[in-house]
Amino acid sequence: MKRRRLLAAPLLAACSPERDDELRFWAMGREAEVAPQLLRGFEREHPGVRLRIEALPWTAAHEKLLTAIAGDATPDVAQMGNTWLPEMAQLGALEPLDDQLPELGLYAGEHFDGIWQTNRIQDRLVGLPWYVDTRLLFYRRDLLAQAGFAHPPQDWAQWRAALQALHRGAVPRPMLLPTNEFEPLLALALQQPDELLREGGRHGNFSGTGFQKALGFYLDMFRQGWAPGVTNNQVANLYQEFARGRFACYISGPWNIGEFKRRLPADLQGAWATAPLPGPDGWGASVAGGASLVVFKRSRRKALAARLIAYLSRPNVQLQFYALTGNLPPRRATWALPRDGAPALRDDPHAAAFAMQLERTRPTPAVPEWERIAQEMQLAAARGVHEGSSAAEIGRSLDARVDGILAKRRWVLDREARA
């Protein structure tokens, strides 16, 4: 992604020194592009404040944040991926927000709980959800109906039955489950009561009953012939293949609502739908992803910075944000607001399933090493698909690799305990 400089009026050079009336905001990707438009209302409410908005590419943002923390050069406010929060909090870079919530008119109960919990690190709120992301089922309801299913599957038994019926009928490989994506397996694992890491994040728990059950179900989709063992790079055109009926079910995120509407032919617009992920015994949990807004401890304008992130959390501003980006809002009130020429999000036929799923999300373990662990999980599962390893073998191998990743964490925790 090419780096773009986005500066809200009045125009300021990115290298100019800090001013007492200046608020610095770092954002990434499409969110950075729309931030100046979103913040015009904030500028009108605070006419003496000069906003400086810098766009960072996602590929360089993590390194840039770490460099800024090490060099004592952090902005006042930044967008941050939820999985980065534990690391930044451990470095002591983030300002806790708990005490400011009542003054800002913000309350935990207004937000989807799983997403809110991703922002709580060691029982302190270190960020405020800006937009939410989760994964659920996109499916061809016409093909399911032809196979004898009037409704999407709600549990694993129904899911198995639907895939088997499709497999025996017109869709030999009905489930697209790219082996280079970790989110589907992670969602299945989060549907289990067991934690993915044990002993306070000191060790992996991938040989445990819960993950073994999820991994077994995941591997069975390939071994039954329901899912091809391919990466998403090996699918020539996802939308054309879906339209041709090469697969009937796909686990994906909210951005694909717009993509399916744009890329599928008009005669198929009524043939696809979304549904919460089936779980072992009914609708199941899924991942709690997205990005948050944080205030840095170094900021000399913490109160003003907190007001900025509170402004971006207003339901009407969140609805504008959704219209500009397609990012789902984290406050339930936003889902009930009417939209120009369209139903409220909670009543939208494709978005409504995401509202249901967001009530059933679970955060991943709040450890700085989680992204590396998730990558190892995906690689281990992919090897299992292609090499035929058992779930037990994969779990043991994964536990050994994860314990190596967590060795430094154990050392730090043990040292703190002795102190």
Buried (B, 14 or more C-beta within 10 A) or exposed (E): EEEEEBBBEEEBEEEEEBEEEBBBBBBBBBBBBBBBEBBEBBBEEBEEBBBBBBBBBBEEBBEBBBEBBEEEEBBBBBBBBBBBBBBBBBBEBBBBBEEBBEEBEBEEEBBBBBBBBBBBBEEEBBBBBBBBBBBBBBBBBBBBEBBEBEEBBBBBEBBBBBBBBBBEBEBEBBBBBBBEBBBBBBBBBBBBEBBBBBEEBBBBBBBBEBBBBBBBBBBBBBEEBBBBBBEEEEBEEBBEBBBEBBBBBBBBBBBBBEBBEEBBEEEBEEBBBBBBBBBBEEBBBBBBBBBBBBBBBBBEBBEBBBBBBBBBBBBEBBBBBBEBBBBBBBBBBBBEBEEEEEEBBBBBEBBBBBBBBBBBBBBBBBBBBBBBBBEBBBBBBBBBBEEEBEBEBBBBBBBEBBEEBBEEBBEEBEEEEEE
